[in-house]
């Protein structure tokens, strides 16, 4: 028999490869431009493909005993062949001769072979091996399908979306996430979430999955910190804040010792970063320290020693949050800074501002009118900075 295009030559042709070779021959028969009769009727062909799929999987597993490093390239070539099978069949004019049910069964059988073959084969490669594009394409399609399905079923679950960040990143940046351990991490993460979904799991259990998987992903950490920060800011009393932090500490301690979920054999999502549990505990510790430093809100009337702001409280709060976010202070949390500022400012003849009120204003969605005023303010600031530069570093109203 002539060698098929793309067929690997570095591997011998023992019985382990015969099933796949026969299947490849069938595909070439199906996609042939000639009008010769296919050797199998539809029912026989469906059954035969199913049997060949099972046999191929069995023999691929047997290859584990014979694999050597110099076979990687040959096996990669075999991946490419298998990945092309379903595509070739879908384009086949001869396949249209079969009933629709038979056509569907043949394609499904081949697509199953492609996915299973690749997943069996990929277990033979080292953890940092850059997998072939054919494999990545199928995995990205499969991951995207599961990702979109989960988001459609839980559209308002921001925690789930944050935990699925590695899957989303793989789907949209496949070329940069092309190693075996990356695929392994995503598949185990999805498997855990499927289990969580089947058992109608709680939000706390999603946190357990994140810690079990050592999901030290910046997007997850940002979500966790933001949600907890907003909750902390909703409490007025330090005792309530401390109680909430203790509740979170217990939750994450329990989550870090949970054995309900599978973990990745390759460790953390980002191997070079601190473990997620360490980052969580450090954040909670920092919040606890900030609560202890909270200054009790004084009861007072509008004092003459306060600085009266020309703009309203909403504009002021958003402006300060932007400045803090952009690094005005070393502490990037705007809550503690605004608590201090609230003791020295006032807004016209309104009541003395409270830190709680200013923080709530800074945490709301910013309306377009305030955004327009902010843009105009920063434009004026930029004009002034340019004037100072042209004036050799002096403010325009300075003398001499």
C-alpha positions in Angstrom: 0.0 0.0 0.0 1.3 3.4 -0.9 2.1 5.7 2.0 -0.6 8.2 2.8 0.2 11.9 2.7 1.6 13.1 6.0 1.9 9.6 7.4 4.8 9.4 9.9 7.8 7.4 8.8 9.9 7.5 12.0 7.6 5.0 13.7 7.4 1.4 12.6 4.0 0.0 11.5 3.3 -2.5 14.3 -0.3 -3.6 15.1 -0.7 -0.6 17.3 -1.0 1.6 14.2 -3.0 -0.6 11.9 -6.4 0.4 13.1 -5.7 4.1 12.5 -4.1 3.4 9.2 -7.2 1.4 8.1 -9.4 4.2 9.2 -7.3 6.8 7.4 -7.7 4.6 4.2 -11.5 4.6 4.6 -11.5 8.4 4.9 -9.5 8.7 1.7 -12.0 6.4 0.0 -14.9 8.5 1.2 -13.3 11.8 0.0 -12.0 10.4 -3.3 -12.9 12.3 -6.3 -13.6 9.1 -8.2 -17.0 7.5 -8.3 -15.9 4.1 -7.2 -18.3 2.3 -4.9 -17.5 2.6 -1.2 -16.9 -0.9 0.2 -19.2 -0.5 3.2 -22.9 0.3 3.3 -24.0 3.0 5.8 -24.7 0.7 8.7 -21.6 -1.4 8.3 -19.5 1.7 7.9 -20.9 3.3 11.1 -20.2 0.2 13.1 -16.8 -0.2 11.6 -15.7 3.3 12.4 -17.0 2.8 16.0 -14.9 -0.3 16.3 -11.8 1.3 14.8 -12.2 4.2 17.3 -12.2 1.8 20.2 -9.3 -0.1 18.7 -7.3 3.0 18.0 -7.7 4.3 21.6 -6.6 0.9 22.9 -3.5 0.8 20.8 -2.6 4.4 21.5 -2.5 3.5 25.2 -0.2 0.6 24.3 2.2 3.1 22.7 3.0 4.5 26.2 5.2 1.4 26.7 7.2 2.1 23.6 7.5 5.8 23.5 10.9 7.5 23.2 11.7 11.2 22.9 12.6 10.9 19.2 9.1 9.8 18.4 7.5 13.1 19.5 7.6 14.6 16.0 6.2 11.5 14.4 3.3 11.4 16.8 2.7 15.1 16.2 2.4 14.4 12.5 -0.1 11.6 13.4 -2.1 14.3 15.3 -2.4 16.4 12.2 -3.7 13.4 10.2 -6.3 12.6 12.7 -7.4 16.2 13.1 -8.1 16.4 9.3 -10.3 13.3 9.1 -13.6 14.8 10.3 -13.0 17.9 8.1 -12.3 15.7 5.0 -15.5 13.6 5.6 -17.7 16.7 6.0 -16.5 17.8 2.6 -17.2 14.4 1.0 -19.7 14.2 -1.8 -19.9 10.4 -1.4 -21.0 10.8 2.2 -24.2 12.4 0.9 -25.2 9.0 -0.5 -26.0 7.8 3.0 -29.1 8.6 5.1 -28.8 11.7 7.3 -28.7 9.6 10.5 -25.8 7.5 9.1 -24.0 10.7 8.0 -24.4 12.2 11.4 -23.2 9.0 13.2 -20.1 8.8 11.0 -19.1 12.4 11.6 -19.7 12.2 15.3 -17.7 9.0 15.5 -14.7 10.7 13.7 -14.9 13.8 15.8 -14.9 11.7 18.9 -11.9 9.9 17.7 -10.1 13.2 17.0 -10.7 14.5 20.5 -10.0 11.2 22.3 -7.0 10.3 20.1 -5.4 13.7 20.8 -6.1 13.5 24.5 -4.6 10.1 24.8 -1.7 11.1 22.7 -1.0 14.3 24.6 -0.5 12.3 27.8 2.7 10.9 26.2 4.3 14.4 25.8 6.3 16.3 28.5 4.5 19.0 30.5 6.1 21.9 28.6 5.7 20.3 25.2 4.2 22.8 22.7 1.3 20.8 21.4 0.4 20.8 17.7 -2.1 23.4 16.3 -4.6 20.7 15.4 -4.8 19.6 19.1 -5.0 23.2 20.3 -7.7 24.1 17.9 -10.0 21.2 19.1 -9.3 22.0 22.7 -10.0 25.7 22.2 -13.3 24.9 20.5 -14.3 22.5 23.2 -13.3 24.9 26.0 -15.1 27.8 24.3 -18.3 25.8 24.0 -18.2 24.9 27.7 -17.2 28.5 28.7 -20.1 30.1 26.8 -22.6 27.5 28.1 -21.6 28.2 31.7 -21.9 31.9 31.3 -25.3 31.6 29.7 -26.5 29.4 32.6 -25.1 31.7 35.3 -25.1 35.2 33.6 -25.0 37.1 36.9 -22.3 35.0 38.7 -19.3 37.3 38.7 -17.3 34.9 40.8 -17.8 32.1 38.3 -16.6 34.4 35.5 -13.5 35.3 37.5 -12.7 31.7 38.2 -13.1 30.8 34.5 -10.5 33.5 33.5 -7.8 30.9 32.6 -10.3 29.2 30.2 -11.2 32.5 28.6 -7.6 33.5 28.2 -6.8 30.1 26.6 -9.7 30.4 24.1 -8.6 33.9 23.0 -4.8 33.5 23.2 -4.3 29.9 22.3 -0.9 30.4 20.7 0.5 31.8 24.0 -1.0 29.0 26.1 0.0 25.9 24.1 1.6 23.5 26.6 0.4 20.3 28.0 0.2 21.7 31.6 -2.0 24.6 30.4 -4.5 22.3 28.8 -4.4 20.0 31.8 -5.1 22.9 34.1 -8.1 24.1 32.1 -9.6 20.7 31.7 -9.4 19.9 35.4 -10.9 23.4 36.3 -13.8 22.8 33.9 -14.3 19.3 35.4 -14.5 20.7 38.9 -17.0 23.3 37.8 -19.1 20.7 36.0 -19.2 18.7 39.3 -20.2 21.9 41.2 -22.9 22.5 38.6 -24.3 19.0 38.9 -24.6 19.2 42.7 -26.1 22.7 42.6 -23.0 24.0 44.6 -22.8 27.1 46.6 -20.7 30.2 46.1 -18.4 29.1 48.9 -17.7 25.9 47.0 -16.5 28.0 44.1 -13.9 29.5 46.4 -12.9 26.0 47.4 -12.3 25.1 43.7 -10.2 28.3 43.3 -8.0 27.4 46.3 -7.8 23.7 45.4 -6.7 24.6 41.9 -4.3 27.3 43.3 -5.9 29.8 41.0 -3.5 32.7 41.7 -4.9 34.6 38.7 -4.9 38.4 38.9 -8.5 38.6 37.7 -9.7 36.3 40.4 -7.7 38.1 43.1 -9.0 41.4 41.9 -12.6 40.1 42.0 -12.2 38.7 45.5 -10.6 41.9 46.8 -13.2 44.2 45.2 -16.2 42.3 46.3 -14.9 42.0 49.9 -13.9 45.7 49.9 -17.3 46.9 48.9 -18.9 44.7 51.6 -16.5 46.0 54.2 -17.3 49.6 53.3 -21.0 49.0 53.8 -20.4 48.5 57.5 -20.2 51.6 59.6 -18.9 50.0 62.9 -15.4 48.6 63.2 -16.8 45.6 65.1 -19.0 44.6 62.2 -16.0 44.9 59.8 -13.8 42.8 62.0 -16.6 40.2 62.2 -16.9 40.1 58.4 -13.1 39.7 58.1 -13.1 36.8 60.6 -15.9 35.2 58.6 -13.9 35.4 55.4 -10.8 34.0 57.2 -12.8 31.0 58.3 -14.2 30.5 54.8 -10.8 30.5 53.2 -9.3 28.3 55.9 -12.0 25.7 55.3 -11.7 26.1 51.5 -7.9 25.6 51.6 -8.3 22.2 53.4 -11.2 20.9 51.3 -10.8 17.6 49.5 -13.9 17.7 47.4 -12.2 18.8 44.2 -9.4 17.7 41.9 -6.2 19.6 41.8 -3.8 20.1 38.9 -0.8 17.8 38.7 1.3 20.8 37.6 0.5 23.1 40.6 -0.5 26.7 40.4 -2.1 28.5 37.5 0.9 30.9 37.6 3.8 28.8 38.9 6.1 31.8 39.5 3.6 33.7 41.6 2.6 33.4 45.3 0.0 30.7 46.0 -3.6 32.0 46.0 -4.1 31.0 49.7 -1.1 33.1 50.7 -2.3 36.1 48.8 -5.8 35.8 50.3 -4.6 35.5 53.8 -2.2 38.5 53.3 -5.1 40.6 52.0 -7.3 39.7 54.9 -4.5 40.5 57.3 -4.0 43.9 55.7 -7.8 44.6 55.9 -7.8 43.6 59.6 -5.0 46.1 60.3 -6.8 48.9 58.5 -10.0 48.3 60.5 -8.0 48.6 63.7 -6.7 52.0 62.5 -10.2 53.3 61.6 -10.8 56.7 63.2 -14.3 56.9 64.8 -16.5 59.4 63.0 -16.7 62.6 65.1 -20.1 64.2 65.8 -19.7 67.8 64.9 -21.2 70.6 63.0 -19.8 72.5 60.0 -16.5 74.0 61.3 -14.7 77.0 60.0 -11.4 75.0 60.0 -12.6 72.7 57.2 -11.6 73.4 53.5 -14.7 74.2 51.5 -14.8 72.5 48.1 -16.2 74.3 45.1 -17.6 71.1 43.5 -20.1 68.8 45.0 -19.4 65.6 47.0 -20.0 63.2 44.1 -17.4 65.0 41.9 -14.9 65.2 44.8 -15.3 61.5 45.7 -14.8 60.2 42.2 -11.9 62.6 41.6 -10.1 61.4 44.7 -10.7 57.7 43.8 -9.2 58.3 40.4 -6.1 59.9 41.9 -5.7 57.2 44.5 -6.1 54.5 41.8 -3.4 56.2 39.7 -0.9 56.2 42.6 -1.4 59.5 44.5 -0.8 57.5 47.7 1.1 54.3 48.3 -2.1 52.8 49.7 -4.3 52.0 46.6 -7.5 51.4 48.7 -9.5 54.6 48.5 -11.7 53.9 51.6 -9.1 54.6 54.3 -7.8 57.7 52.5 -11.2 59.2 52.0 -12.0 58.5 55.7 -9.1 60.8 56.6 -9.9 63.4 54.0 -13.6 63.5 55.2 -12.4 65.3 58.4 -11.0 68.3 56.6 -13.4 69.1 53.8 -16.9 70.5 53.4 -19.2 71.2 50.5 -20.9 74.6 50.6 -23.7 74.8 53.1 -24.4 71.1 53.1 -24.0 69.0 56.3 -20.6 67.8 57.3 -19.7 64.9 55.0 -19.2 61.5 56.5 -16.6 59.0 55.3 -19.4 56.5 54.7 -21.3 58.9 52.5 -18.2 59.8 50.4 -17.1 56.1 50.0 -20.6 55.2 48.8 -20.5 58.1 46.3 -17.1 56.9 45.1 -18.4 53.3 44.7 -21.4 54.1 42.5 -21.5 53.9 38.8 -20.3 57.3 37.5 -23.0 59.1 35.5 -22.1 60.9 32.3 -22.5 64.4 33.7 -19.8 63.8 36.3 -17.6 62.2 33.7 -18.0 65.3 31.5 -17.0 67.5 34.4 -14.0 65.3 35.2 -12.8 65.4 31.6 -13.1 69.2 31.5 -11.2 69.4 34.9 -8.3 67.2 33.7 -8.2 69.1 30.4 -7.8 72.4 32.3 -5.1 70.8 34.5 -3.2 69.7 31.4 -3.4 73.2 29.9 -2.0 74.6 33.2 0.8 72.1 33.3 1.9 73.2 29.8 1.8 76.8 30.8 4.0 76.1 33.8 6.4 74.3 31.5 6.6 77.2 29.1 7.0 79.5 32.1 10.2 77.7 33.1 8.6 75.8 36.0 6.8 78.8 37.5 3.0 79.0 38.0 1.6 81.8 35.7 0.4 83.8 38.7 3.8 83.8 40.4 5.8 87.1 40.3 9.4 87.4 39.2 
